[in-house]
Amino acid sequence: MIAKIWKWFKRIVLIAFITSLIYTVISKWIMPPITITQISNSFNNGLKRDYISWDEMGYNIKLAAIASEDQLFADHNGFDWDALQKSFEPKKGKKKKSRIPLGGGASTISQQTAKNVFLWQGGGYVRKIPEFYFTQLIEWIWGKKRILAVYLNVIEMGKGVFGVEAAAQYYFHKPAKKLSRAEAAMIIACLPNPKKFTVVPMSKRVAWRYPQILKQMSLIEDDEDIQQIIKNK
């Protein structure tokens, strides 16, 4: 009986691995048709979403996302091990201000993308195992530009608002490519809780945070590795 269960378990794991690998490869060129987060939100908040290409996103929103969420995005292999280690350490007194990231904590843009595309919100450590797997997979298969493009297309930026194009149209009535630096920073400032930290009307959190993101955008903008990612060509 145990041998039979083990046989079926290995078969299920193998099928899951092959399926996930194929889906990841396909998603290198085709945007995910729907995500678990989008489905769960659509019942209560509807679904405002408009996937756009890398060039249509514009410069400012890409820079704002990296400045706010993951300033080492260009350098790491999917994980910020120093930030992860610090997240497990007990808090003692005041923390020193860190250059990375203002809003993402120990979770990199790659990890957030893996979670939003393939997995679900919440789940604690149960979700972390497949999250690590998918994070490494997209780092190997997609590359940084694709990861950032998918991230900015699928992430929630308001109640039922997913992706930068839908957010730009919803909040500022313009395409994402024409967002000013301040507008891009305002949209990114709603993370990681866009239902609570509203852009319009502007919540106190967004009003406090977006000037910080603007400052960080200026500080990291000359980084050659970041420029290699966010430029269109």
Sequence and secondary structure as in RCSB ss.txt:
>XXXX:A:sequence
MIAKIWKWFKRIVLIAFITSLIYTVISKWIMPPITITQISNSFNNGLKRDYISWDEMGYNIKLAAIASEDQLFAD
HNGFDWDALQKSFEPKKGKKKKSRIPLGGGASTISQQTAKNVFLWQGGGYVRKIPEFYFTQLIEWIWGKKRILAV
YLNVIEMGKGVFGVEAAAQYYFHKPAKKLSRAEAAMIIACLPNPKKFTVVPMSKRVAWRYPQILKQMSLIEDDED
IQQIIKNK
>XXXX:A:secstr
 HHHHHHHHHHHHHHHHHHHHHHHHHTTTS  S  HHHHHHHHHH  EE    HHHH HHHHHHHHHHH TTTTT
SSS  HHHHHHHHS   S     SS SS TT  HHHHHHHHHHS S  HHHHHHHHHHHHHHHHHHT HHHHHHH
HHHHSEEETTEESHHHHHHHHHSS GGG  HHHHHHHHTTTT TTTS TTTT HHHHHHHHHHHHHHHHHTT HH
HHHHHS  
